[in-house]
Amino acid sequence: MRSDTIRRNRPRFAVKLMKPKRAVRGGLARRPRMVLAALPIGILLMIVARTEPASSSVMQQAAMLVPQLRYDELAVAEPALLPEHSMVLTFEANDTLDAVFHAGGLTRRDSALLTQEFARSIDVRRLRPGHMLRFHYDHERKVDAVQMKVTGWGDIDAIRTGAGAFDVTPRPADQRAVTTTIAATIESSLYEAIRGAGEHPALVQHLADMFQWDIDFFSLQKGDTFSLVVEKKFSGTDLVGYGPILAARFVHNGMPYESFRHEAPDGSSGHYTRNATPVRKQFLRAPLQFSRITSGFSKKRFHPVLNYFRPHYGVDYGAPVGTPVMTTADGVVVEARHKHAEGNIIRVRHSSRTETSYLHLSRFAKGLKRGTKVTQGDVIGYVGSTGLATGPHLDYRVREAGKWLDPLKLKSITPDPLRGNSLRRFRQDVTRFAPRLSSVPEQLAQGGSPRRRALF
C-alpha cells in the first residue's frame, strides 16, 4: 500500500494534510492529496434543520402553561393571630413593682399608673420576695389585664378599659385563726422535726421558750417527742403566723414535761404545769440558745492559753460571734466593762446573795451600763472572744454568797402557784387541751386550711 493514502483506522470525519514527499520511483515528485469527508457533515445539518421547528413549538406550549402575574397584583399575607395567653412573674429580692410591670410588657406610662393605683391598697415600698403577678395578653400581644397575688394580704386585679386606663379592684383575703395540734419525733434536731411536720421554724423558738427552765435544748436526743396546741393564723389560704402556744408536752430522755398557757384578767400570761405550778423558774437553764458546751465547771482545768492548771468556775458555751446572750434572771447590772483576762464582762446582781457573770463578750447590748435593770431573757450582750480566749464562746458563771456554783447543777426557785378564780379557769383549760396533747395529731385541725388556690 502506498504511504500517501488514508489509513483505514483513521477517524471517518478526519481531515489529514499530507506532507510532500519525494517519489522514490522514477525520480518524480508527487503533489499531496487532501481528502474531505463532507457527506456526514451534510447529513447532520439536515437533521438539525428538520428538528428546529418542533423544538420551538414545545417551548411555546410550555410558556402558555405559566400564569402571567403582575407584582402589584400579589396579595399581602395577613399575620397569624396569637391566641390569648398569660405569663406569671415572681417578685424577687431588690425588685420594684414598676420594674416587674415593665418586664411583663407594660409601657413606662402604664407601669407608673398601676404602681400608683396599687399603692392605694398595699405598701409598694415594702414588698417581699414571693409575691406573684399574672399578665394576660390579647391577640395583639398587648397586656389587657394584670393580677397580683400578695402573700398574706390578698389579690389586686387590674383590667384595661381603654388606652392608658385600668379598672383596679383590691380583694383583701379573709383573716382567720385555726386551733391546730402538731406533733413530731426528733430524729436529728428540733428544727428539722418542726420542718418535717410541715410547720414554720418560728415554732422552734416558741417551744424552746416554754421549756427553757426544765429542758436543756443543747442535749436533745433522737427519739425525744413533743406535741403542742397552737393557733395558726391565715390570710385567705396563706399562713401568716402563729398565735401563742396554748398547751405543749415534751418528752426528753423519757421524762415528760407539760405546759399550759393561762391569761390573767389584767392581760398578763404565763405557762403552768398540770398542777398549776409555774413553769417559769428564777434562773434559765442557759444564757443563750442552741449552742454547745465546750468546757464545764471544774476545780482544776488546763487553761488553753496560759498552759497550766487552774480552776474554771463557769461553763463555756461555744457559739458564733454575735450570738445574743440573755440574762438568766431578773436583776441589776453592777458591772459592764473590759478586763484583761475576762475580756468584755457583764455582772448582774439578782439578790443580795446571788449574781451571774458573762465573760468574753464581743460587745454589750445598746444602752446597757452599770445600774441598768434587766428582766429574765433580756439580751445583754453578744458572744465574742475577747480576753484570754482561743475562740468565740461565752463563759457563764453563778456565785451565791461569795461561793461559785456549777450552773448546770443550779436548783431553780419556783414562783407561787395559781389560786382562787384563776386556778378554776386554768383547770378548765387543762381539761380542754390535755386530751389533744396525747391524741394522734392532725396537721390541720378543725377542717384545717383549704388547699392553696392556683394563681391561674
DRENZAZA-316706 format. One record per atom (N, C-alpha, C, O): residue in one letter; x, y, z. Coordinates in pm, whole numbers, plus 50000, padded with zeros to 5 digits. Layout:
BEGIN
aXYZ...
This chain:
BEGIN
m500864988150000m500005000050000m500885012250000m501935012550064r500425022549926r501235034649919r501115042550046r500045042350107s502145049550089s502185056950215s501365069450216s501075074550324d500935074950096d500195087450094d498705085250094d497955094850076t498235073650113t496795070650121t496315071650264t497105070850358i494995073450279i494395074150412i494265060250470i493695051350407r494805058350593r494725045350656r493295042250699r492525051550728r492925029550705r491565025550739r491195028550884r490025030450917n492195028950969n491885031251112n491845045851150n491805048851269r491865054951056r491725069151088r490265072351111r489415065151060p489925082851186p488515086651206p487885090251074p488545095350983r486505087451064r485795089450938r485805103950896r485955107050778f485625112950993f485485127050957f486785134650972f486785146950974a487915127350984a489185134050999a489695139250867a489485133250762v490355150350874v490995156150755v492485155650778v492985160850878k493155149550690k494605147850707k495335155350596k495045153250478l496255163750632l497125171050538l498445163650531l499155162350630m498755159050415m499945151050397m501115159850358m500985168550272k502205157750420k503415165050383k503935160150247k503825148250216p504485169150167p505035164850038p506225155450056p507115157550139k506185145249978k507285135449981k507895133749841k507275136449738r509065129649845r509775127049719r509475112949670r509475103549749a509225111349546a509005097849490a510335090449484a511375096149453v510255078349512v511455070149509v511615062749375v512665057549336r510405062849308r510505055949181r510405065949067r509545074749071g511165064948977g511155073248857g511745086948879g511935094548783g512035090549009g512675103249035g511745115049028g512235126349028l510415113349023l509465124149012l508775126549147l508465117249222a508565139249174a507835142649300a506355144049273a505965149549170r505495139149367r504055139749350r503425150149444r503955152649553r502265156249400r501535165849483r500815158549596r500345147349577p500735164649711p499955158249820p498465159049790p498005168249722r497705149449842r496265149449821r495535151949953r495975147150057m494415159649951m493605162450070m492265155550052m491595157149951v491915147950150v490645140650145v489695147050244v490085148450360l488495150950209l487495157450297l486265148650304l485675145050203a485905145250423a484685137150443a483525146550461a483205150050574a482875150750351a481815160950357a480435155150372a479545161650424l480255143250328l478905137550332l478335136250474l477185140050494p479045131250571p478455130250709p478095143750767p477095144850838i478855154050741i478545167250795i477265172450736i476455178550807g477055170150609g475815174650545g474605167850603g473565174250621i474715155350631i473595147850691i473235153750828i472055155150861l474245156950906l474005162751039l473275175951030l472365178551108l473655184450935l472995197350920l471555195650878l470705203450921m471265186050798m469875183350757m469015179150876m467855183250886i469565171150966i468795166451083i468445178151174i467325179151223v469425187151196v469175198751281v468115207551222v467255212751294a468155209451091a467175218151026a465765212551037a464815220251049r465595199651034r464265193451040r463705193851182r462485194651195t464525193351291t464035193051429t463825206851488t463145207651591e464325217651433e464215231051491e462775235751501e462425241151606p461925234251406p460535238651421p459805231251534p458985237251603a460095218551553a459415210951659a459785216151796a458925217251883s461085219551819s461515224751949s460865237951978s460505240352093s460715246651884s460055259551904s458605257651942s458095265252025s457945248051887s456545245551920s456375240952065s455455245352134v457285232152112v457205227352251v457425238752349v456745239452451m458345247652321m458635258852411m457455268352417m457145273752523q456785270352302q455615279052302q454495273252386q453815280552458q454285259952378q453245253452459q453555254352608q452655256552688a454815252752647a455195253552789a454995267652844a454605269452959a455275277552759a455085291352804a453625294452829a453315302652916m452725288152756m451295290452775m450805285252910m449815290152963l451515275052969l451105269353097l451505278053215l450905276353322v452455287053206v452915295653316v451985307653328v451815315053231p451355309853449p450435321153463p451185334453455p452305335753505q450575343853393q451155357153379q450665365953494q449515370553491l451535368453599l451175376153718l451985389053722l453145389553681r451325399453773r451995412153793r452305413753942r451505409454026y453445419753978y453835421154118y452835429454197y452605426854315d452255439454133d451315447954206d449985441354231d449145446654304e449775429454170e448535422154192e448675411454300e447685405154337l449905409354353l450115399354457l449525404154589l449785415454629a448705395654658a448065399454785a449065397654900a449825387954902v449055407054996v449935406155114v449315396455214v448135397955248a450095386255262a449575376355358a449385382655495a450285389455545e448225380555554e447935386055687e448695378155793e448785365855784p449255384955896p450005377756002p449055369156084p447895372756106a449565357556128a448755348456209a448535354456347a449485359256410l447315354156395l446985359756525l447355349956635l447045338056626l448045354956742l448365346356855l447135344556943l446325353756955p446975332957003p445845331357096p446095339357223p447235343057253e445035342057297e445195348657425e445995339657517e445795327457519h446905345557594h447755337557681h448175345957800h447935358057805s448815339357898s449225345958022s450665342558054s451215332758005m451265350958137m452615348658187m452655352858333m452105363158370v453315344758416v453415347558560v454855351058595v455775343658561l455045362258662l456365366458711l456355366558863l455345370058925t457465362758923t457605362359068t458405374359116t459435377859057f457955380559221f458655391959279f459905386959349f459815378759441e461075391859307e462345387459361e462965398359450e462465409559457a464055394659516a464765404359601a465255416059517a465725414259405n465135428059572n465565440559509n464705444759391n465025454359322d463605437559366d462685441659261d461835453459307d461595455159426t461405461359211t460395471659237t459155468059158t459235461459054l457995472359206l456755469059138l456755474858997l456295468358904d457265486958981d457315493258849d458185485158753d457835483658636a459305479858801a460195471958715a459535458958672a459705454758558v458795452458761v458125439958725v457005442658626v456805434858532f456275453558645f455245457458548f455855459158408f455315454258309h456975465958402h457625468358274h458135455458213h458035453558091a458675446458296a459155433558246a458005425158191a458205416858102g456795427158245g455635419758198g455065424858068g454175418458012g455545436258018g455095441157890g454355454457893g453935459357789l454195460358012l453535473258019l454485484557979l455695483457997t453925495057926t454745506757893t455145513758023t454585511058129r456095522758013r456535530258131r455365538158189r455215539358311r454555543658101r453405551658148r452405542858222r451925546558330d452075531058165d451125522058231d451705516458361d450975514658459s452995513658361s453635508558484s453535518558597s453195515058710a453825531158567a453735541558669a452295543358717a452055545658835l451345542358624l449935543958661l449475532758753l448835535458855l449795520058720l449375508958804l450085508858937l449495505259039t451355512758940t452075513459068t451375523259162t451235520559281q450945534459108q450245544359190q448895538959238q448495541459352e448195531559151e446895526059190e447045515059294e446265514459390f448035506259278f448255495359374f448685500859511f448385494859614a449385512259509a449855518259635a448695522959722a448885525659841r447495523859666r446335527559747r445895516159840r445185518459937s446335503959809s445915492359887s447055485959965s446825480760075i448275486159911i449415479759976i450585489359978i450615499159904d451545486460065d452775494460072d453745488959969d454425478959994v453835495259854v454665490259745v456155491659776v456975486059704r456515498859881r457925500359917r458435489060005r459635487760025r457525480860057r457925470160150r457485456460099r457175447660178l457465454759969l457075441859912l458215431859929l459375434959905r457855419859970r458845409459996r458895399659879r457915398559805p460005392659861p460085382559755p459005371759775p458675368159888g458485366859664g457495356159669g456135360159614g455355351459574h455845373159611h454575377459551h454585374059402h455645373659339m453405371559345m453305367759204m452415377359127m451435382559180l452785379759002l452005388258913l451705380658784l452595374958722r450435380658746r449985373658626r449595384158522r448735392658547f450225383358404f449945392558295f449155384958188f449565374158145h448025390658143h447205384658039h447355392957911h447275405257915y447565386057798y447815392757671y446695389657572y446175378457568d446315399857492d445285397857391d445915392957261d447095389457257h445095392657151h445575387557024h446685396056965h447465391256883e446765408557005e447795417556954e449025418157043e449865427157029r449125408757133r450275407557224r450375419257321r451465422257369k449285425657349k449275436757444k448665432157576k447755423757578v449165437657686v448655434057819v447275440357836v447115452557828d446285431757861d444935437057883d444445434758025d443365439358062a445235427358108a444845425258247a446075421258329a446985414558279v446095425458455v447165421858549v446525417758680v445635424458731q446995406658735q446535402058867q447765400058956q448725393558915m447725405559076m448845404259169m448385396559292m447385399959355k449135385959324k448895377859443k449855382559551k451055379659545v449335389659650v450145394859760v450045385059877v449005384159942t451115377759901t451105367560006t450765373660141t451385383460184g449785367760207g449385372560339g448455384460337g448115389760443w448035388760220w447135400360211w445915397460124w444785399560167g446155392660002g445055390059911g445465392559767g446635391159733d444495396259682d444745398559540d444385412859502d443575419359568i445005417659393i444645430359331i444515427759181i445455422959118d443345430859125d443075428658983d443045442058911d442495451858962a443635442358792a443625454358708a443255450258566a443965442258505i442135455558513i441655452258379i441675465058294i441175475458336r442265463858176r442365475558089r440975479158035r440255470557983t440615491558047t439315496458000t439445505457878t438445509057816g440645509057845g440885517757731g442345521357724g443155516257801a442695530157632a444085534357617a444535541857742a444045552757772g445495535857814g446035542357932g445115542558051g445295550958140a444125533458058a443175533258170a442975518858216a442895509558135f442885517058349f442675503958408f441605504958516f441485515058585d440835494158529d439875492858639d440535484158745d440675472058726v440955490058858v441715483158963v440775479459077v440065487959130t440795466459116t439925461459222t440755453959326t441245443159296p440925459359447p441615451859553p440675441559616p439485444059634r441225429859648r440445419059708r441175413559831r441835403259822p441065420359946p441725415360068p441185401560106p439995398860093a442075393060154a441685379560194a441065379560333a441315388660413d440265369460361d439675367960493d440745363960595d441595355560566q440685369960713q441625366860821q440945357360919q439815359660960r441645346660956r441045337061049r442155329861126r443315330061087a441765323461233a442695315661317a442135301661334a440945299761355v443015291861326v442625277761338v443455271561450v444685272361449t442785265461546t443485258561655t443925244861605t443105236761563t445225242361609t445815230561546t446675222861646t447325228661733t446665209661632t447545201061711t448695196461622t448475191461512i449915198061672i451115194361597i451945185161684i452095187561804a452485174661625a453335165361700a454415159861609a454225158861488a455555156361667a456665150961588a457645143961680a457625145761802t458505135961619t459605129061689t460925134461637t461095135961516i461835137261727i463125142961688i464035131961636i464285121961705e464535133861514e465485124561455e466895130561453e467875123661482s466985143361419s468295149861414s468325162861495s469295165461566s467255170961486s467205183461559s465755187861573s464875183161501l465525197061666l464175202361685l463755210161561l462585209761521y464685217061501y464395224761379y463875215661268y462855218461206e464585204761243e464185195561137e462885188561170e462105185561080a462625186061298a461375179661337a460185188761308a459145184261260i460345201661338i459275211261308i459055212261158i457915212261112r460145213161082r460015213860937r459385201160881r458565201760790g459765189760936g459215177060890g457725175860916g457025168660845a457245182861019a455805182761048a455035192560960a453825193960974g455745199160868g455095208460777g454865222260833g454035229760781e455585225960939e455375238861004e456585248060985e457665243760944h456355260661016h457405270661001h458375269761119h457955267261231p459675271861094p460655271061203p460435281061315p461065279861420a459555291061296a459285300561404a458785293461529a458955298461640l458175281761512l457675274161628l458805269061715l458595266261833v459995267561659v461125262561737v461385271661856v461545267061969q461425284661830q461695294261937q460575294362041q460845294962161h459325293761995h458205293762089h458265281762182h458035283062302l458555270162126l458595257962208l459785258262304l459665253962419a460915263262257a462085264062345a461855273862459a462315271462571d461145284662432d460865294362538d459995288462648d460155292062765m459095279462613m458195273662713m458915264362811m458575264062929f459895256962761f460545246762845f462005250062876f462765241162915q462405262562859q463815265962876q464285264563020q465495263763044w463375264063117w463775262563258w463995248063296w464705245363393d463405238763222d463465224563259d464255215963162d464795205563202i464345219963036i464975211562934i466205218762879i466155230462843d467295211362875d468505216562812d468425213262663d468645201862622f468125223262583f467925220862440f469235218662367f469225216162246f470375219462438f471645215862377f471835200762376f472695195662304s471055193562455s471275179162471s470065170962430s469845160062483l469275175962335l468155168062286l468675155462219l469755155362161q467895144862228q468325131962177q467345126662073q466175130462071k467845117961989k466985111461891k465945103061964k466275095162052g464695104761927g463615097561993g462805106162087g461705102262127d463325118162123d462525127562203d461305131662120d461385133261998t460175133362188t458935136762118t458305149262179t458605153062292f457435155362101f456695166962151f455365167862078f455215163061966s454405174062144s453115177362084s452685190762142s453015194062256l451935198262063l451515211562108l450205215562041l449875210861932v449485224262109v448255230062056v448525244962037v448915251862130v448315249761915v448665263461883v447645269261785v447005261861710e447515282261786e446665289161689e447505292561566e448555298861576k447005288261449k447655291761323k446815302761257k445605301461243k447475313461219k446775324961163k446895324761011k447995323460955f445745326060944f445705325660799f445135338560743f444245344860802s445685342360627s445105352960545s444695346160416s445525343560329g443405343460402g442965335260291g443485321260308g443155314460405t444315316760214t444945303560225t446405304260269t447055293960280d446915316160296d448315318060332d448505318060483d447795325160554l449455310060530l449835310260672l450665322860697l451715324660635v450195331360786v450895343860812v451565344060949v452285353560980g451345334061031g451985333861162g451265324661259g450305317661225y451765324861381y451205316561488y450795325261605y451415335561634g449745320961671g449385327061797g450175320561909g451115313061883p449815323262033p450545317062144p450295301962150p449225297262112i451285294662198i451095280262221i450195278562342i450535283262451l449075272062325l448085270562432l448435259162527l448145259962647a449055248762475a449455237362558a450545229862485a450575229562362a451445223562561a452535216162499a452985204962592a452885205962714r453495194362530r454055183062603r455355179062536r455395177262414f456425177562615f457745174262561f458305162662643f458385163462766v458685151862575v459295140362642v460765140262607v461145138062491h461605142562708h463045143262689h463725133162781h463535133462903n464525124262720n465175113462798n464165105162876n464455100462986g463005103462818g461965095562883g461175102762990g460255097063048m461515115363017m460855123263120m459865132863054m460275141062972p458555132163088p457565141063027p457515154663098p457585155463221y457375165163020y457185178663072y455955184563003y455785183062882e455095191363080e453885197263026e453815212063061e454345216463163s453145219462975s452995233862996s451655238362937s451335235262822f450885245763018f449585250962975f449575266162995f449995271363098r449075273062894r449065287562899r447845292462979r446745287062966h448055302763061h446965308863137h447105324063127h448185329563149e446005330563095e445985345063083e445195351063199e444045347463223a445835360263271a445225366663387a444245377563343a444315382063228p443345381763431p442385392363396p443055405463352p442465412963274d444245408163401d444925420663362d445645419663227d446305429263185g445525408263159g446145406563029g447495399663031g447985395362926s448105398463147s449385391463156s449145376463142s448055371463170s450165369363099s450025355063076s451265347763124s452325353763142g451125334963143g452225326463187g451905312063156g450785308763116h452895303263173h452725289163148h452885281463279h453755284463361y452025271463295y451975263963421y451895249063390y451465244863283t452325241263489t452195226863477t450745222763500t449895231263530r450465209963487r449095205063507r448605207863649r447405209363672n449525208663743n449175211363883n449135226263916n449065229964033a449175234963814a449085249463828a450345255563888a450325266763938t451455248063884t452745253563928t453415260563811t453475254863703p453925272663828p454545279963718p455715272263657p456545266663728v455765272263526v456885266163455v458125274963468v459255269963475r457905287863471r459005297263479r459725296063613r459105295763719k461035295363606k461865294363726k462645307363744k462625316263659q463325308263857q464085320363883q465235321863784q465535332963741f465875310563746f467005311063655f466735302663530f466145291863537l467175307863418l467145299963296l468205289163302l469195290263374r467975278563224r468975267863222r470265272463155r471345267663190a470185281563061a471365286262989a471135300562943a469995304562921p472205308262929p472055322362888p471965324462737p471765335862693l472095314062658l471915315262514l471315302362462l471295292162531q470815302762339q470045291562287q470775284762172q471465291062093f470595271362166f471075263262055f472575265162032f473015269261925s473325262062136s474775262362128s475285248762176s474535238962177r476545248262216r477105235862267r478045239062382r478675249662385i478125229962476i479025231762590i480415226962551i480595215262515t481395235662559t482765232162523t483645229562644t484695223262632s483235234362762s484015232062883s483105233863004s482315243263008g483225224863100g482355225363217g483015231363340g484175235463337f482255231663448f482725236763577f483765227063633f483545214963635s484905232563678s485975223763727s486845231163829s487085243263817k487305223763928k488225229464026k489675229363976k490545235864033k489915221663867k491265220863814k491165217663664k490885206363625r491395227863582r491325226163437r492565232063371r493045242663413f493075225263269f494245230363198f493805242063111f492955240463022h494385253763136h493995265663062h494655265362924h495875264162916p493875266562814p494455265262680p495355276962638p496125275562544v495265288362707v496105299862673v497285301062768v498415303062724l497035299862898l498105301062998l498935288463011l500055288963063n498405277062965n499135264262964n499515259263103n500605253963124y498615260963196y498785254563327y497395252363387y496405258063341f497355244063492f496075240563554f495625251463649f496415257063726r494325254463643r493715264263732r492215261663737r491695255163647p491505266263839p490055263963848p489315270963734p489705281763689h488235264663691h487335270763592h485955271163657h485285260963667y485545283163699y484335284663780y483065287363697y482075292563748g483105283763573g481915285863490g481735274763389g482415264463393v480785276963298v480515267663187v480705275363058v480145286163040d481515269662968d481765275962838d480775270762735d480595258662718y480115280262665y479195276962557y479795281762426y479955293762406g480135272462337g480665276362207g479545280862115g478525274162102a479735292362052a478725297961963a479395308061870a480455313261904p478815310861755p479415320561662p479455334561723p478645337961809v480395342461677v480495356461721v479195363661687v478685362461575g478665371161783g477435378561762g476185371661810g475095377461802t476305359261859t475125352361912t474605359662036t475385362662126p473295362662041p472765370162157p472925362562288p472735350362293v473275369862394v473415364362529v472335370562618v472175382762620m471585362062690m470475366862774m470835366062921m471615357462964t470265374962997t470395373863142t469465362663189t468335361563143t469965354363279t469205342463320t468175345363428t467385336563463a468155357463482a467165360763586a467045376063594a467895383363545d465975380463658d465795394863679d466905400163769d467395393163857g467315412663746g468345418463831g468785432163783g468105438663704v469955436463835v470525449563803v471975447563761v472725440163825v472375454263655v473755453363608v474655461063704v474455473063726v475635454263761v476565460763854v477945462763792v478775469863848e478185456663677e479475458163611e479305455163461e478695445163423a479855463963378a479845461963233a481055469263177a480985481063145r482175462063166r483425468363123r484385457763068r484055445963063h485565462363028h486565453162974h487625450363080h488115459363148k487975437463092k489065433163179k490075425263096k489735420062990h491295424563146h492355418263066h492065403563037h492025399662920a491855395563139a491655381163120a490225377863079a490015369462992e489235384363141e487835381263115e487315387662987e486255383862937g488035397362933g487555404362815g486385413362853g486345418662964n485445415162762n484235422862793n483335414462883n482915403462847i483055419763002i482335412163103i481125419963153i481175432263167i480035412763180i478835418463242i478555410463369i478555398163367r478305417563478r477935411063604r476585416463648r476385428563659v475645407163674v474275410863711v473975405663852v474205393963882r473465414563939r473095410664074r471595408164078r470795416664041h471225396064125h469825391864128h469205392864268h467995394264282s470035392264368s469585394064507s470805398064587s471895399964533s470605399464714s471745403364800s472785392364808s473915394864851r472435380264768r473345368964779r473785363264644r474825356664636t472995365664536t473225358664409t473545368364297t472945379064285e474525364564214e474855372264095e475375362863987e475855351864017t475285367263861t475775359463747t476755368163669t476675380463671s477685361563599s478705368563519s478735362663378s478515350663359y479025371363280y479045367463139y480345372963079y480515385163069l481285363963039l482635367863003l482915366162852l482215358762782h483955373162805h484485372162668h483505377262563h483555372662449l482625386562597l481655391762502l482325400062394l483355406362417s481735400062276s482255408562168s481815423062189s482555432362157r480605424962243r480095438362271r478905437362364r478365426562388f478495448862417f477335449462505f476095453462426f476195459262318a474925450462483a473685454962421a473615470162424a474155476562514k472945475662326k472855490162315k472175496162439k471105491762480g472815506162499g472255512962615g472515506162748g472165511562853l473135494362746l473385487262872l474595493062943l475645495262881k474445495663072k475535501063153k475265497463300k474265491263334r476185501563383r476025498863525r474775505863577r474565517763553g473935498163650g472685503363704g471465500163619g470345502763661t471665494563500t470535490963414t469775479163473t470375469063510k468435480363481k467605469263527k467285460063410k466925464563302v467435447163433v467195437263328v466185426963376v466045424263496t465475421363279t464475411063306t464925397863246t465585397663142q464565387063310q464965373863262q464665372463112q463545374863068g465685368563035g465525366962891g465945378962810g466035378062687d466235390462875d466685402162801d468075399662743d468925393662808v468295404362619v469625403462558v470505414462616v470185426262608i471625410262676i472515419862740i473845421262666i474565431062687g474185411762582g475445412262509g475475401862399g474475395462368y476685400362338y476825391362224y478135383562236y479145388862281v478095371062195v479245362062207v480445367662132v480305373362024g481635365962192g482875370462130g484035361962175g483855350762224s485245367362158s486455360162201s487455370062260s488665368462243t486945380162331t487825390062393t488485384162517t487975374462574g489605389962559g490325384762676g491145372562640g491535370762524l491405364162739l492185351962717l491255340962666l490705333362745a491085340262535a490185330562473a490805325662343a491425333362270t490635312962315t491155307062192t490145307562079t490505305161964g488895310762107g487865311362005g486595317362063g486515319462184p485605320161980p484365326262027p483575316862118p483265305562081h483255321662237h482445313862331h481995323262443h482465334562455l481075318362525l480605325562644l480985317662768l480705305662778d481615324362862d481915318362992d480865323663089d480875335363126y479955314663131y478825318463218y479095313263359y479405301563379r478955322563458r479275318963597r478165323563691r477485333563667v477985315963799v476985319063902v477685318764038v478445309464068r477415328964119r478005329464253r476935332964355r476135342164334e476935325564464e475965327964572e476735329364704e477485320364743a476525340664771a477195343564898a478705342064886a479365336964977g479255346464774g480695346064753g481235332564709g482455331164693k480365322564689k480815309164651k480365306264508k479215308464472w481315301264427w480985297864290w480185284964284w480515275164351l479105284964203l478245273264186l478325268164043l478565275663949d478105255064029d478045249163894d476705252863831d475675248363880p476685260763724p475405264963665p474535253363620p473315254463621l475155242163580l474365230763533l473695223163646l472795215163621k474115225563771k473505218963886k472705228463972k472295225064083l472485240363919l471775250463997l470315246564015l469625243463917k469835246664140k468435243664169k467635256564162k467895266064236s466655256864070s465875268864049s464785270364155s464315260564211i464415282664180i463335285864274i462075288664194i462105296864101t460965282164227t459715283364152t458805293664217t458635293464339p458195302664138p457245312364194p455995305564249p455835293364237d455125313564309d453915308164370d452955302664264d452915307964154p452165292064296p451195286464201p449925294964194p449755304664268l449015290964101l447735297964086l446795294564201l446885283764261r445875304064230r444905301764336r443575308264297r443515316364205g442495304564367g441195311064353g440595309464216g440655298764155n439995320564164n439325320264034n440295317063920n439935310263824s441515322063931s442505319063828s442765304163820s442935298763710l442795297363934l443005282963935l441845275663870l442065266063796r440605279963896r439425273363837r439425274863684r439175265163612r439705286763635r439745288763489r440875280663426r440725275263317f441995279963497f443125272563444f442785257663431f443135251463330r442115252063531r441745237863525r440785234863410r440805223963353q439945244463376q439065242763261q439875241863131q439575233863043d440905250163122d441765249563003d442515236362996d442675230762887v442985231363108v443695218563111v442765207463064v443175198862986t441525207463112t440555197363071t440295197862920t440055187562858r440345209762864r440075211262720r441255207362632r441065201562526f442475210562675f443635208562587f444425195762614f445065190562523a444395190662736a445205178862769a444915166862679a445865160262637p443655163662647p443415152162559p444025153762419p444395143962356r444125165962372r444675168162239r446185165862235r446735162762129l446855167262349l448295165162352l448655150362342l449735146862294s447755141662388s448045127362388s447415120062270s447725108362245s446525126862196s445875120462082s446755121661958s447675129761953v446435113161857v447175113761731v446845126961663v445685129561634p447845135361638p447545148761586p447175148661440p447575139961363e446395158661403e446115161461264e446825174461229e446755184261304q447495174461119q448275186261084q447415198561068q447845209761095l446175196461024l445245207761011l443975204061083l443125197061028a443825208761206a442675205161287a441465213561248a441595223761180q440285209061294q439025216161271q438815219061123q438465230261085g439035208761041g438835210760899g440055216460830g440195215260708g440945222660906g442195227660851g442025239060754g440975245360745s443085241460684s443095252260586s442795246660448s443295235960414p441985253260368p441745248360233p443015248360151p443975255460181r442995239960048r444185238959965r444465252059894r443555259659861r445725254659872r446125267159811r445575268259669r445755259159588r444905279159640r444315281259507r445405285459410r446255293859441a445375279459292a446355283059190a446095297359142a444965302159145l447155303859099l447015317759055l446285318558923l445625328558895f446405307958838f445745308558708f445145295158673f444545293658567
